[in-house]
Amino acid sequence: MKHFLTLDDLPNFHQAVAEARALKIQPFAEEHLGRHKTLGMLFFNPSLRTRLSTQKAAQHLGIQTMVMNFSNEGWALEFEKGTKMDGLRSEHIKEAAAVVSQYCDMVAIRAFASLSDKENDEAEQVLTQFAEYASIPVINMESATAHPLQAFADAITIQEHSTKKRPKIVLTWAPHPKALPHAVANSFTRMVKNIEADFVIAQPKGYELNPDITGNTPLVFNQEEALEGADFVYAKNWCSYSDYGKIVRTDDEWMLTTEKMKLTDQAKFMHCLPIRRNIVVADGVLDHPNSLVIEQANNRTFSAQWVLKKLLQNG
């Protein structure tokens, strides 16, 4: 594994999940691996869980971290090749990536979608060009189209709490006052394809995800119908893909409520956080004993730790 940009970079999905669960039991067992190593963490967007869990994962392995909020601390980066830099952008990605590679042994990057240019977002300009010009491993801490560390942690969480060989898992769209990216939903969808489950995506018309990602996954436009008999329910908002970046529905009809959860088979509730209470989900669902959101956040440490460990072992 040279980089960790998507879930496809995991050499063996099931082995990775098993090893990450083992790290949770003995997090400091291999803290010697990262001695005298440095992880650079570049944030182009805000973070709470991703920043803290990745830093803690590094500490478990003896790695030191350097954190930079690039959006307000770094020079504006230019990504175009052959450009004449006579505008506001004063540093090119070529130099920036090369310099970071001198200071760090690995670099983790968080850069959200613009939601204004689908082609540019899907090109993953920030992440892919760092990977192109850096001479060190690059880790995706959420990009325009993917959040593999979150999906990896979700896989750990599902495996820990599943009581059936083939559970029913529902990813349901939920309302939100802002247009949000597809990264979490994309990576969760890709992750579930690696496990044995009956998987359904529920969303209103106009909110279908990228068909290249959903593939043959059943798409249901009636939330109550999708929830029937579910074992896990993952609520998440995303903007329109076909009418890219737009909000095409604003009512609260799709908010997840305690009444809707009664349609499930006592399902566990999941969400990546942060979450808007009584917009995305009712208090009664989020505060219920079947809510796994805090455990998901805890497992973010061990998905990140497994990735860091593997990259260290690969030299």
N, C-alpha and C positions, 0 to 999 in steps of 0.2 A: 504494500500500500504506500504509494508515493505521496498522495494528498488525501484529504477527506473532504470532498466537495458535495457528494451525494451519497445516498445509501448504497448505490451500486459499487462504491469503493470498498465496502466491507468484503473481505475475501471469503468469508463464510458467515452468513447472517446468523444462523442458529448457534454456531459456536461463539460468535461475538456476544450474543445475548446471555448465554450461559456464563461466559467469562466475566461479563460486566456484573452479573449477579454475585459471582464469587468475590469480586472486588468490594462489593457492598458489605460483605461479611468481614473482610480483612483489608480495609482501605489503605493501611500503611505498610502492607507486607512487602512492597517493592519500592519504598521511598528512596532507595539508593539509585534507582534507574536514572533519575533526573538530576543527580548531583552535578553542579556546575553547568546546568542547561538553563536556557532562558526562553520563555514563551512570550512573544509580543502579541498584544491584543489591540486591534484597531477597530474602533467603533465609529461608523458613519451614522448610526442611529441609536436611540436610547436602549437601555437594557437594565434589567434587574436580575432575573434568574440566570440568564445566559452568562452575564459577567461574573456573578458571584460563584455559580456552580463550576464554571470553567477554572476560575482561580483556585477554588478549593480542590478541584481535581488535580491541578498542577501541584499544589502543596502536598497532597497525598503521595505524589511521586518524587518529591524533593525538587521540583522545578521552580525557579523564580519567574515572576511575571513582571512585564512592563505594560502598562495600560495607557492608551491614548485615545481621547475622544476627537476623532479626526474632523468631525463636522465643525468644531469651534476651536480646535487647537492646532490643526495642521494646515499647510498650504493647500489651496484649491488645486486638485489634480487634473491634469490633462490626460485623456486616454486615446485620442485620435493619433494615428500614425501619420508622419510626414506633415504635421500641421505647423503653421507659423504661429507661435505662441505670443500674439500681440494683444490678447484679451485679459480677462481677469484671472485666468488660471496660470499659476506661476511655477508649478513643478510637474514634470512628466512622470507617469507611472513607471517608465523604464528606470529612472534614477531612484525614485522612491522605493520601489521593490528591491533594487540592488542594495540600497543603503540599509533597509530593514534587515536584509539577509546577512549583513555584516554584524548587526547588533544582536540578532536573535538566532536561535536554533530552529524555531518553528514560529509561524505567525497565524493567528486566528482573526478572521475578519467578519464583521457584521455590516451588511449594506442592503437596505430594503429596496423594494420596487418603487419606481417613480409613479406607476399607475397612469402614466400619460403616454407612454410609447411602448406598446407591446413588444415590438421587434427588438428594441433596445433592452428591455427588461429580460426577455428570454435569452438574449445574448450573454447575460450575466457579466457585463463589462468589467466591473470592479474585481470580482472573484477570479474570473478566467485570466485577466491580464496580470493580476498578482501571481497567479500560478505560472503564467508564461515567463515572466521576467524575474521572479524570485528564484534563488538557488536553494531554498529551504522548503520544507513541507508547508502547505497552506490548508487551513481548517475552516470550514464553513460554519459560522455561528449564526446563520440565517442570511439568506441572500434573496434576490428578487423572486425566485421561483421555488426555493427549497429551504427546509429547516431540518436537515437530517439528524442533528443532535437531539432535537425534540422527538422526532419519530422513533429514534433508537430508544430513548427513555420511555416512550409510550409502549414500545414492544416489551421492555422489561416489566413495566407496570401490568400489562395485560397478562403476561405469563405468570406473574406472581399471584394474580387474583382470579384467574380463570378456573372454573370448576368443571368445565366441559371440554371434551376433546375437540369439538368443533363449535365454538360459541358463535352467536349471532352478534355482529358488530355493526352499529349504525353510526355513520358520520352525518350529522344533520346541520344544515345551514341555520344560522340564527341571526336575528336583526342586530343592527349596530348603527349608530348615528353617523359614522364615518366610513368611507370606502377603505376596505382592508385588502392586503395582498392575498395571494393564493398559496404562499409558501408552506404553511402548516398543513393545509388540506391536501396539497399535492404530495408532500412527504408522507403524511399519514396513509394516504391511499396507496402509495408505493410500498410502504411498510407492510400493510395488511396483506398484500399479495404474496408476502413471504411466509405467512403463517396459515395454518389450517383454520378457516373461519368462513361463515356465511356473511358476506359483506354487502351492505347496501348504503348508497348515498341518497339522502333526502334533501331536496332543495326546491324552491319555487321555480317556475318557468323563467328562463332568462339568466339563471344562476348556475347553469351547468359548467363544470370545470373543463379544463383542456381535455378534449376527447383522446388525445394521444396518451394522457396519463390515466384517465379512468378506464379506457379500453372497454372490456366487456362487463365491467361492474354494473349491476342493476341500478338504474336511476329512478327514484320514486318522487313524485311531485305532491304526494299527500303525506305529511309528516306523521300523523296518527297511524296510518297504514304501515309506514316503515318501522315505527317503534314497537309494533306488536311482537311480543316474545323476545325482545332484544336482551342480550346479556351485558353489553357495553354500549353506552351512548356517548359519543364525542360531539359536543356542540362547538361550532366555530362559524364565525362570519367570514365571508369573502365577497369581493365585488364581482360584477359581471365580467365574464371572460369574453363573450361574443361582442358585447358593447363595452370594450375594455375600460376598466377603472371606474365604471359608473355604478351608482346606486339606482336600481330599478324598482325597489320595493322598500317602503319605510315603516309599514305598520308592524304591530307587535304580535301578530297572529302566530308567528313561528317561534316566539319565546318558549323555552322549555319550562314547563310547570310541573308541580307535583301530580296534578291530575293526568297529564300526559305520561309521566313516568309509571303510573299504575298500569299502563298498557304493556309494559315490559315484563320480563321475567326477573323482577327485583334487580334491575340492571344497575351496574356501576356507572357512575357519571364521570366523564373525563373532559378536561379543557386544559389548554396549554398555559393560561394566565398571561397577562392580566385579563380580568373579566369584569364586565359592567353588570352589576347586580340589578335584577328586575328589568333588564333590557335583553340581555342574552339568555339569562336563566333566572328563575325565581329563587329567593332566599331559601325556601324550603328544600330545593334540590341541592343547592350548593352546600348547605349546612347539614345535609342528611348524612348518616353514617356510611352510606354507599358512595359518597363523593370521594374520588381518588385524586383530586387536583393537587393537594399538598404532597401526596406520595409521588405523583408525577414530577413535581418540582424537585423533590429529593433525588429522584432517579436521574435527573439531569447531570448531577455530579458524576455518576458512575458511567453514563454513556460517554461523557467527555473524558473521563479518566481512562476508559478502555482505548479510545482513539489516541490519546497522548501516549499511552503505554505502547501501543502497536507502532506508532511512528518512531518512538525512541528505540524500540527493538529492531526496527528496520534500518536504523542508523541514519 
